[in-house]
Amino acid sequence: MAPPKEQIATRTHQRSTSADWAMAPYPVLVADRAGAVVDANPAAVLLLDGAARGTALSASAPSWLVRAHEETTRPSRPAADVDRQVFRGEIGAQSFEAHPTPAQDGNVVWWLVDDTDRRLAEVELATERERTTFLAEASNVLLASLNTDRCMQATAQLASRHIADAAVVIAPAVGRNLPMAYAVGGGAAVRGTVVADPDQVPGLSEALQGFPPVPSRWIDPATLPDWVLPEGFNGPVASASVTPLPGHGVPAGVLILLRSTGSSEFSESEEVFARLFAARAGAALSAARLYAEQSGITRTLMRDLLPPRLHRVNGVEFAGGYQPAAARDRVGGDFYDVHPGSTPDAPSLAVLGDVCGKGLDAAVLTGKIRNTLQALTPMADDHERMLRLLNGALLNSHHTRFATLVMASVQRTGNRVRLRLTSAGHPAPLVVRNDGRVEEIDTRGTLVGALPHIDARTVETYLRPGETCLLYTDGVTEARGGPLGDELFGEERLMRALAECGGMPGQAVVERIQMLASQWLHDGRHDDMALVAITAPQTTHLSAVDGHTRGRYTA
C-alpha cells in the first residue's frame, strides 16, 4: 500500500541523497522537470532496467509513467494538485500505482507501489459478481418451464453465451439414441437426436452415469467425433469440457462445453463455475423430467377418474354434466356412471354420487366406489344388496370418508322407460313430465361407508316419451350466489327451472340447469356439481296431407 501522504511529504520536501532512497520500502525514482533521472533507489534500478542518474526517464520507464511525469511537471500545475494525483499502469507483469510528490528543488519524487494483488483481487471480485448474477439469471430461466425440451435448449443457450463458444446438452440415452440440444455463441438452441456411442467422447459415458467430470486438460480435442460439434461452430476445438448434470438422485444428463482455437483454454476456476451452473441446470432438468413422468401417470389415472361421456344405451337417452369446485381440479368427489345391462333386455344401471371432501383424495375413493359398483352391475335390480356390499367394501378400506349416492335401474318397456330408484343419503331424484309437472321421487336411505348397517327404500316409476328423470348432487342446490352472493340456489329454484324443460332432450336439460347454476354463482365459490338426465326418447313419425305442406310430429 502507498505510504501516508504526510510521511511522503516529510521525506520528499527535504534534500534527498542516495542514502535516503536506499532505505525506502518501495521503488523510488526522482526525475527533474526535463525528464532526466536524478536519483533512483536499488529497488527502482532493479525494476526499471537502465534507470541510472543522468539518463532520460523515457529510456527506462514505461510510457504511462513518462506521460504522468510530463503532466505533473507542467508549469501551470499547482504543487497541491500533484500531491493528490495517483497514476496507474503496468511494469512487466506487475501492476503499479505511481504517487508523485514535488521536492523543494523542483524535482518530482515517484513512489511506485505494487498493487498487483489488489488488482487481481478486484478482478476476481468483479468476475465472481458477474458469475453470481449469471447463476441467478440462469436459475430463473431454467425454472421458468417444466418442459424437458425447453429446459435442455435453455441450458445450451445460456452456457454458449456465458461460459463457452458452443454448448451441447445430452440427455440419458433412450436405447441407442442420445437426445441432445446444442447452441453456438448464445444463439437459438437446436433440439435433436443422434445415434452414437457415448464412449467416443472421453468421460461422457461416466458423466451420463453421474460420475465426477474429468479435467478438460485430459481431453484431446482432436479425438472428438463430428456429432459432438454443433452446426455453425467455427474452427477446430481448442478446449473441451464434459460436466455431468446432477439430478434428484439420478443423472439428468451431460453438458459439453467447447472453445474454438481463438479462445483460451478452460481454467480450473472456469471448470468449477461450469459445475455450479451444471448443478442448477441438472436440478431444473430433473424437475422437468419428474413432472413429465408424473403428468403421464396422472393422465393415465384421469382416464378412469374423469366422468364418462354419456349417450343412448339400450334405447334410453343418458346425458351428464360435471363441474369441479375449483377450476384447477379436473376430478373431485362427485361422480356418475352408466353401466349397460348384460343383454339389451337387461336393465342398465345409472349411478350418481358424492364423496365427502374435494380434490384428489376424494377422487381416489370415487374411483374405488365406481369400480366396485361396476363389478356389482349383474345385480343391478337389487339395490339394497348392492349398497350393503358397497358399504362393507368401504368400511374395510383405509379411507375414513363416506359417500352419498342415488342408483337407477333403467329398462325400456315398449314406449316407456321403467325406473327403479334408490337414494342412499342423497337428494331425491326429480322427474319432469311432459306437461311441466315436476315430481320428487320419495326414495331415501342411509349414506354408505359410515355405519355397519345400511337401510334404503327403492321406488319404481315410469317415464313416458319425452319425460326426464334428473339425478343431481347437492353442489347444485347449495350453490351460493344471487343478488347478495349468499343465497342458496335451493331445491325450489331447481324445480322451477326443471319445469321449464318439459319435453326437452336430456342433454338440453343438463345444459340448462348448469347455465342457471353458473349464472346464480357469478364468481362465487361452490362445491362439485354433477347432473345426470335419463330421458325416454320421443317415438315420432311425420304425417302430412300432401308432399308440400308441413307435417306434424305425434307421439
Secondary structure, 3 states (H helix, E strand, C coil): CCCCHHHHHHHHCCCCCHHHHHCCCCCEEEECCCCEEEEECHHHHHHCCCCCCCCEHHHCCCHHHHHHHHHHCCCCCCHHHHHHCCEEEEECCEEEEEEEEECCCCCEEEEEEECHHHHHHHHHHHHHHHHHHHHHHHHHHHCCCCCHHHHHHHHHHHHHHHCCCEEEEECCCECCEEEEEEEECCCCCEEEEEECCHHHCCCHHHHHCCCCCCCHHHCCHHHCCHHHCCCCCCCCEEEEEEEEECCCCCCCEEEEEEEECCCCCCCHHHHHHHHHHHHHHHHHHHHHHHHHHHHHHHHHHHHHHCCCCCCCECCEEEEEEEECCCCCCCCCCEEEEEECCCCCCCCEEEEEEEECCCHHHHHHHHHHHHHHHHHCHHHCCCHHHHHHHHHHHHHCCCCCCCEEEEEEEEEEECCEEEEEEEEECCCCCEEECCCCCEEECCCCECCECCCCCCCECEEEEEECCCCEEEEECHHHHCCEECCCCCEECCHHHHHHHHHCCCCCCHHHHHHHHHHHHHHHHCCCCCCCEEEEEEECCCCCEEECCCCCCCCEEEC
